[in-house]
Amino acid sequence: MTTRVLIEADGGSRGNPGPAGSGAVLIDFDSGAILAEIAIFIGVATNNVAEYRAVLAAIELANELTPAAKILVRMDSKLVVEQMSGRWKIKHEGMQDLSAQMVKAIGSRDVTFEWIPREENTKADALANEAMDAGSSVTRRFIGEVGTSTIDIVTSVSEVTAANLEFNSVLPSSVRAPQDVTKKVTTIILVRHGRTKLTESHKLSGRGGENPQLSEHGREDARRAAAEVAKIGKSSTFSKVLAPTAIISSPIARTMETAQIIGKELGLPVSELDDIAEISFGEWDGYTNQQAADNWPDHFKAWRGSLEMSPPGGESLTEFDLRVQRGRAKILTDYEGQTVVVVSHVMPIRGFVRAAALADWPIYWRVTVAPCSLTVLRFWGEEAAEITAVNYTTHL
């Protein structure tokens, strides 16, 4: 039985940040027999992120293979060794998140960290480079009686798809993006509500109007969206995104009904936020665009493309944008570092995209947002943002 495990870990980045890989080897301390090898391709990241990820993956595997053994972690990263030993303060919030995950993985186990020169860490370095060269991840478990010839190698390979090849879970993914962010990344999964009778008849439906419930097709839309959102952080296109921990909805009936269907699927409660409700169309609510143009010809013509003109009794685009950006800021403050499902409408979703892209006003009429589509945005407070997907409808 293995009573002591030696972990040698390393990480590298070709560009810092750039394509990064983590490597670790688990060794029976007393016999010197290799228990497992890990090579993880993690997309675009820094050296420090890759080093932390190497140790985290190794400890998680040790928890599975040798849950009672003492662990000695050796690596040539002075930063990780000193920070995890408690001698150096962790200032960068991205590193704080990774160290918190490490502490959780360690739990009550006896784990010691020790620095070694780079030339004594060649196994882990080779595994990190293997991951970067291959662009994929592999774990090799040496199963059998330690120290005998009965060892079998069980290999599991995790291919990195084009969808997450360059994804960075902590920092902005683009190499050109500023990396000196101080806020934790907050991922917003924007879901437009399902269809209603007004949606299906192409009628304007905003805040303060008829307020219809979902149609039968709309409820099916919502169930499909819920099933797709449930995959986030686990599988499918958005497997690298942290799983949702909160759901926020516009208080309008169609969004609340959609959010409740998603909440039931995820086992999460739904909170309301009035600031992310749809724009008000005032007296035009319930009319088709053509009907509004026929009944208010001059007003409707002047309203198109205008920032200050509002429908009779409705909201101007300027007034609306101030409201929806206030709601977005509140979400980023209240749920920093989390993944939040935000169930809303066409115009608020465009408003979130406007903020992420630092776009000018025409973004409000240049982005398609289908019923129950997913739009995935990542925000580091107001310091940085990333557009991961817009109008994602594969599930529909």
C-alpha positions in Angstrom: 0.0 0.0 0.0 1.3 3.5 -0.9 1.6 5.6 2.3 3.6 8.5 0.8 3.2 10.1 -2.6 5.7 12.3 -4.3 4.2 14.8 -6.8 6.5 16.5 -9.3 4.6 19.3 -11.1 5.4 22.0 -13.7 3.6 24.2 -16.1 4.6 26.3 -19.1 3.3 28.9 -21.6 4.6 29.7 -25.0 4.1 33.4 -24.9 3.2 34.0 -21.3 0.3 34.3 -21.8 0.1 31.9 -24.7 -0.7 28.2 -25.4 -0.1 26.6 -22.1 0.3 23.1 -20.7 0.6 21.5 -17.2 2.5 18.4 -16.3 2.7 16.2 -13.2 3.9 12.8 -12.2 2.7 10.9 -9.1 5.4 8.6 -7.6 5.3 6.1 -4.7 7.8 7.8 -2.4 9.2 4.7 -0.8 9.6 2.5 -3.9 10.0 5.1 -6.6 7.3 3.4 -8.8 5.3 5.8 -11.0 1.6 5.8 -10.1 0.4 8.2 -12.8 1.4 10.9 -15.3 -0.7 13.9 -16.3 -0.3 16.2 -19.3 -3.0 18.9 -19.6 -3.4 21.4 -22.4 -5.2 24.4 -21.0 -5.4 26.8 -23.9 -4.1 30.4 -23.5 -2.8 31.0 -20.0 0.3 32.2 -18.1 3.1 30.1 -16.7 1.8 30.6 -13.2 -1.7 29.5 -14.1 -0.3 26.4 -15.8 1.8 25.6 -12.7 -1.1 25.9 -10.3 -3.3 23.8 -12.6 -0.6 21.1 -12.7 -0.6 20.8 -8.9 -4.3 20.9 -8.6 -4.8 18.1 -11.2 -2.2 16.0 -9.4 -3.8 16.4 -6.0 -7.2 15.6 -7.3 -5.9 12.4 -8.9 -4.1 11.5 -5.7 -7.4 11.9 -3.8 -8.8 9.3 -6.1 -5.8 6.9 -6.2 -4.2 7.2 -2.7 -6.7 9.1 -0.5 -4.9 8.3 2.8 -1.3 8.9 1.7 0.9 11.8 2.8 1.9 14.0 -0.2 5.1 15.9 -0.9 4.8 18.3 -3.8 8.1 19.3 -5.5 8.3 21.9 -8.2 10.7 24.6 -9.6 8.1 27.4 -9.2 9.2 29.4 -6.2 6.0 31.4 -6.4 3.6 28.4 -6.1 5.7 26.7 -3.4 5.9 29.8 -1.2 2.3 30.9 -1.7 0.9 27.4 -1.0 3.2 27.1 2.0 1.7 30.3 3.3 4.9 32.3 3.3 4.0 34.6 0.4 0.8 36.5 0.0 -1.3 35.8 -3.0 -2.1 39.2 -4.5 -3.5 38.3 -8.0 -7.2 37.3 -7.8 -6.9 34.7 -10.5 -4.2 33.0 -8.5 -6.4 33.4 -5.4 -9.1 31.4 -7.1 -6.8 28.6 -8.1 -5.2 28.5 -4.6 -8.7 28.3 -3.1 -9.5 25.3 -5.4 -6.2 23.7 -4.3 -7.0 24.2 -0.6 -10.4 22.6 -1.1 -8.8 19.7 -2.9 -6.2 19.2 -0.2 -8.8 19.3 2.6 -7.4 17.7 5.8 -4.6 15.8 4.0 -1.0 16.0 5.0 0.6 18.0 2.1 4.0 19.6 2.0 5.5 21.8 -0.7 9.2 21.9 -1.6 11.2 23.9 -4.2 13.6 22.1 -6.4 15.9 23.3 -9.2 14.6 23.1 -12.8 17.0 20.4 -13.8 15.5 18.1 -11.1 12.0 18.6 -12.5 12.5 17.2 -16.0 9.7 14.6 -15.9 7.0 17.2 -15.2 8.4 19.7 -17.6 8.4 17.0 -20.4 4.7 16.3 -19.7 3.8 20.0 -19.8 5.5 20.2 -23.2 3.8 17.0 -24.4 0.5 18.7 -23.7 1.4 21.9 -25.6 2.8 19.9 -28.5 -0.2 17.7 -28.8 -2.8 20.4 -28.1 -4.7 17.8 -26.0 -4.7 16.3 -22.5 -3.8 12.8 -21.4 -3.7 10.9 -18.0 -1.8 7.6 -17.7 -2.4 5.5 -14.7 0.0 2.8 -13.8 -2.4 0.2 -12.3 -1.2 -2.8 -10.4 1.0 -3.9 -7.5 3.6 -1.2 -6.9 7.1 -2.4 -7.4 6.2 -5.5 -9.4 5.9 -6.4 -13.1 2.1 -6.6 -12.9 1.7 -2.9 -13.7 -0.8 -2.0 -16.5 -0.9 1.4 -18.1 -4.5 2.8 -18.4 -4.6 5.9 -20.6 -7.4 8.4 -20.9 -7.2 11.2 -23.6 -9.2 14.4 -23.5 -9.2 16.1 -26.9 -9.3 19.8 -26.9 -11.9 20.9 -29.4 -11.8 24.0 -31.5 -14.5 25.5 -29.3 -12.2 25.6 -26.3 -8.7 25.5 -27.8 -7.8 29.0 -26.8 -10.1 29.4 -23.8 -8.6 30.8 -20.6 -10.7 30.1 -17.5 -9.1 32.9 -15.4 -7.8 35.7 -17.7 -9.0 37.2 -21.0 -8.2 34.6 -23.6 -6.7 36.8 -26.3 -3.0 37.2 -26.2 -3.5 40.9 -27.1 -5.9 41.5 -24.2 -4.6 43.3 -21.1 -3.8 40.7 -18.4 -3.6 43.1 -15.4 -7.2 42.7 -14.4 -8.0 42.9 -10.7 -11.6 41.7 -10.8 -12.6 38.0 -11.0 -14.2 36.9 -14.2 -18.0 36.8 -14.1 -19.6 34.8 -16.9 -23.1 35.9 -18.0 -25.2 33.3 -19.8 -27.9 35.4 -21.5 -31.1 33.5 -22.4 -33.9 35.2 -24.3 -37.4 34.0 -23.2 -39.3 31.5 -25.3 -42.0 32.4 -27.8 -45.4 33.9 -26.9 -48.5 34.5 -29.0 -47.2 38.1 -29.7 -43.7 36.8 -30.7 -45.3 34.3 -33.1 -47.5 37.0 -34.6 -44.5 39.4 -35.0 -46.0 42.0 -32.7 -44.1 44.5 -30.5 -44.1 43.3 -26.9 -42.2 45.3 -24.3 -42.2 46.4 -20.7 -45.7 47.4 -19.4 -47.6 45.9 -22.3 -50.0 42.9 -22.4 -47.4 40.7 -20.6 -48.3 37.3 -22.2 -47.2 33.9 -20.9 -45.2 31.5 -23.1 -47.0 29.6 -25.9 -46.8 25.9 -26.2 -43.9 26.3 -28.6 -42.3 28.8 -26.1 -42.4 26.3 -23.3 -40.7 23.7 -25.5 -38.1 26.4 -26.4 -37.5 26.9 -22.7 -37.1 23.2 -21.9 -34.5 22.9 -24.7 -32.6 25.9 -23.5 -32.7 24.5 -19.9 -31.2 21.2 -21.1 -28.4 23.1 -22.9 -27.7 25.4 -19.9 -27.4 22.3 -17.7 -24.5 21.2 -19.8 -22.4 24.3 -19.1 -19.3 23.4 -17.1 -19.8 19.7 -17.8 -19.9 18.9 -21.5 -20.7 20.3 -25.0 -19.5 23.6 -26.4 -19.3 25.4 -23.1 -17.7 22.7 -21.0 -14.8 25.0 -20.0 -17.1 27.6 -18.5 -17.8 27.3 -14.7 -21.3 25.8 -14.1 -24.0 28.4 -13.2 -24.6 29.2 -9.6 -27.4 31.7 -9.9 -30.3 32.6 -12.1 -31.6 36.2 -12.6 -34.7 37.1 -14.6 -36.6 40.1 -15.8 -39.8 40.3 -13.8 -42.0 40.1 -17.0 -44.1 36.9 -17.3 -42.5 35.3 -20.3 -39.0 35.7 -18.8 -40.0 34.5 -15.4 -41.7 31.4 -16.9 -38.6 30.6 -18.9 -36.3 31.2 -15.9 -38.4 28.9 -13.7 -38.1 26.1 -16.3 -34.3 26.6 -16.3 -34.2 26.8 -12.5 -36.0 23.5 -12.1 -33.5 21.9 -14.5 -30.5 23.3 -12.6 -32.0 23.1 -9.1 -31.4 26.8 -8.6 -33.8 29.6 -7.3 -34.7 32.5 -9.6 -34.1 36.2 -8.5 -35.8 39.1 -10.3 -34.2 42.3 -11.5 -36.4 45.0 -12.9 -33.5 46.8 -14.7 -33.1 44.0 -17.2 -36.8 44.1 -18.4 -37.5 44.8 -22.0 -37.7 48.3 -23.4 -41.1 49.9 -23.2 -42.9 50.4 -26.5 -45.7 52.4 -24.9 -48.8 52.7 -27.1 -47.2 50.6 -29.8 -47.2 47.5 -27.7 -49.3 44.7 -29.3 -49.0 46.2 -32.8 -46.8 44.8 -35.6 -44.1 47.1 -36.9 -46.2 47.8 -40.0 -49.2 48.6 -38.0 -47.2 51.1 -35.9 -45.8 52.6 -39.0 -49.3 53.0 -40.5 -50.9 54.5 -37.4 -48.0 56.8 -36.4 -46.1 57.3 -39.8 -44.1 60.4 -38.9 -43.4 59.4 -35.3 -42.4 55.9 -36.3 -40.0 57.2 -39.1 -38.3 59.6 -36.7 -38.0 56.9 -34.0 -36.0 54.5 -36.2 -32.3 55.0 -35.5 -33.0 57.7 -32.9 -31.4 57.7 -29.5 -33.8 60.2 -27.9 -37.1 59.6 -29.6 -39.4 57.2 -27.8 -42.8 55.6 -28.8 -45.8 57.5 -27.2 -45.6 56.6 -23.6 -42.5 54.4 -24.1 -38.7 54.6 -23.4 -36.1 56.2 -25.6 -33.0 54.2 -26.3 -30.8 56.5 -24.2 -33.1 56.0 -21.2 -33.3 52.3 -21.7 -29.5 51.9 -22.1 -28.9 53.7 -18.8 -31.3 51.3 -17.1 -30.0 48.0 -18.5 -26.3 49.0 -17.9 -27.2 49.8 -14.3 -28.7 46.3 -14.1 -25.6 44.7 -15.7 -23.3 46.5 -13.2 -25.3 45.3 -10.3 -25.0 41.7 -11.5 -21.3 42.0 -11.9 -20.9 43.4 -8.4 -23.3 41.0 -6.7 -22.1 37.8 -8.5 -18.4 38.5 -9.1 -16.5 35.4 -10.0 -19.6 33.3 -10.7 -21.4 32.1 -13.7 -24.9 33.7 -13.8 -27.8 32.8 -16.1 -29.6 36.0 -17.0 -33.1 35.4 -18.6 -34.1 38.6 -20.5 -35.2 40.0 -23.8 -33.9 41.1 -27.2 -33.0 44.7 -26.2 -31.3 44.0 -22.8 -29.3 41.2 -24.4 -28.1 43.6 -27.1 -27.3 46.1 -24.3 -25.0 43.5 -22.6 -23.3 42.8 -25.9 -22.9 46.6 -26.4 -21.0 46.8 -23.1 -18.8 43.8 -23.8 -17.8 45.1 -27.2 -17.6 48.7 -26.2 -19.8 49.2 -29.3 -21.7 52.3 -30.5 -25.4 52.5 -30.7 -26.0 50.6 -34.0 -25.3 47.4 -32.1 -28.9 47.7 -30.9 -30.2 46.9 -34.3 -27.4 44.8 -35.8 -27.5 41.8 -33.5 -29.9 38.9 -34.0 -31.3 37.4 -30.8 -33.7 34.4 -31.4 -36.1 33.2 -28.7 -34.3 31.0 -26.2 -30.9 31.6 -27.9 -27.8 31.7 -25.6 -25.4 34.6 -25.6 -22.3 34.0 -23.5 -20.3 37.0 -22.3 -17.4 37.2 -19.7 -16.7 40.4 -17.7 -13.8 41.3 -15.4 -15.8 44.0 -13.8 -15.6 47.0 -16.2 -11.9 46.3 -16.8 -12.2 43.7 -19.6 -14.7 41.7 -21.4 -15.0 38.8 -23.8 -17.7 37.7 -26.2 -17.8 33.9 -26.3 -21.1 33.3 -28.2 -24.0 35.4 -29.6 -27.4 34.0 -30.6 -26.3 30.3 -30.0 -29.2 28.2 -31.2 -27.9 24.7 -31.8 -30.1 23.3 -29.1 -33.3 24.6 -30.8 
